[in-house]
Amino acid sequence: MQSSSTVGILMILLSAFTLETWAGRDFYKILGVSRSANTNQIKKAYRKLAKEMHPDRNPDKEDANEKFQDLGAAYEALSDADKRKLYDKCGEECLNKEGGGGGGGDPFSSFFGGDFGFNFFGDGPGGGEREAPRGANIVMDLYVSLEELYVGNFVELTHNKPVMKPAKGTRRCNCRQEMVTRQLGPGRFQMTQQQVCDECPNVKFVTEEHLLEVEVEQGMTDGMETKFVAEGEPHVDGEPGDLILKIRTEPHPRFERRGDDLYLNVTISLVDALSGFELDIEHLDGHQVHVTRDKITWPGARIRKKGEGMPNFENNNLFGTLYITFDVQFPKGELTPDEKEEMAKILKQDPVNKIYNGLGGFS
């Protein structure tokens, strides 16, 4: 028969094992963030690790896929405020139980079976007489830098939004046109259309300051939209519209973007153009692009650096091409007759006097 102390130790070990099993994966450890990390830190950590752990970048596909799935589960749980609270309270197992309820169904279907072919706002099969009124959408341009589109960023905006508040008195609301029948005499009826309104509590609009966070995703292009539901113009008898932000790229002093490709101009000296050169170009995220050229470089010469363009929006692991076009800065002044003779010996170039139509370009 086992002693009481032995049984106690076994119970403690069993409880510890049960607690560890109940807790599931440590999502904070997977993302490499502290339990006090804010949403921005969580998103940035996920963005960084998603690149490093992507199966396309790792030789061990099976292990990479498993880690990538863990990373996705951690981000899904911690980036959502409600799921994060639940996870912090009782771990992944509890989170899975709460999240598996199905939910999201039509609340009327539990009473009416969902097959009655009507709704209150006329926006489905067999729709009613009218649609729910809705405020106008607000469409605005969001100007971002090329650096932000290359590495991604979170932009905070202050939005002054009119919010409906209760006020004294009542108001006419839900006005609609209805047919009214009046009897004029025996067997005589008259049908007329008239406006019918309800009496609703009065309201007023008060401007409130809303802080919005916009995610500028890597590789986004001009015209892409980010929508904030119900942040548009209000409607006194319905739902507010949406706020739609359209991406617009600010001009960059060095780079020009065309699709996923980047274009850059570099001016070199005549000496470098003739004898070759090495240079480092600082990219949008600060890393250096090394360029080496041994051959003669003529004005307008272009080289390509694959994988040094913009990240693709659909797949951030794919990058476009960086095109570098060279211009040559000629020295000012004059050469002596001896220098000219020496230059001719070095270059070994016959005189070229070619006359052509400048609009047609070189043949």
Phi, psi and omega in degrees: 000133183286146177287162181295326180293321179295317178298321180296318179296317179298321180295321180295316179296320179296320179295319179296318179296317179296319180296318180295318179296320181293324185292329180073206182286148177270096185294327178293320179292321179299318180277347180071035180235161177280165180291345178263007183297141177275177185298320180299316180296323178294316181294319180293321178296318179295316181300318181292313183289330179298324177293315185290323186266000183302133182305330180292341182258001183235134182293324180276089187298318184296311180294321180295320179297319180295315179294323180293323177292320176299318180297317179296320179294320180295317181294319181298322182283317188273341180278346177259123186301316182291317180294324181294318178300317180294319179295316179297331184280317188216014172083183186292323182299315179294323179298318179294322179295316181291324183280350184264018184283352181091284174051183174074006182281175179283121183294338181278339185293333180290339179263319189248000178086349175078007184241025184273351174069026176217159169213172188280343187242002174071027182248022178218191180301135180063039188305159181284200188281335186207158178266157178293130178295150185215140178290165182285151173283148173253122181247124183226153175272136176247107182275126181230159181276161177295328176299318180294323179287339180277315185256346185086154181195166173241123184249130177262131180238145173259122184242119177274107187247129173290125181242137182283130179232152178296147177223167181289152174086187180233170180214158175283132184215169179051042181290139179208164178266127179232150177274130181241132181254129177239140177271121181269339182175187179301116177075006181243127182228151176230130179252127179228155178258132179218157180277132179238131181234157174261167174257119182239158174300143181289153180225163173221158180255128179240130181283125178240149180268118179251133177263118182249142177247122181252129175268118173270105185277152179300133175083002178301149181241165181303136178098342177294146189244146169240125186252133172248109185293136175067022177253013180266206181292137180282164173228129187296332182245014183204206183268150175288157175284189182253158172258122183242121179254127180255132181289132173226133183268129176288145177301142181252142183290340184238318186258147170236135183256137172224103186066234177264003181262152177241146180235140185215140176251138179229131175259128179240165179281163178296324178299313178294324180296327183270327187253353182096166185197168170227140176207157176244132180248126179284124182275181186294333179259007176099345180286156185264134174258114184272131180237127177233135179215124179261333183282168176292137180249121180261158178302129181094356177297146184225137174239159181242140174239100182293144178079006179248017176269208179277150174291144177287136184295320183285328180221101184292352177277352177256136181234149176284197184250144174261121178256125181246118179254134186255141170240149184247126178268114180277145179288153177265161180106193182230153176264147175286162178306320180293321179294322178295318180294318179295320179298318179297323179292321182291314185283329181052047183244126177289151178299139179236114176237086185251122179255129183208169177285116184298335180287337183273343179080189182282144176267000000 
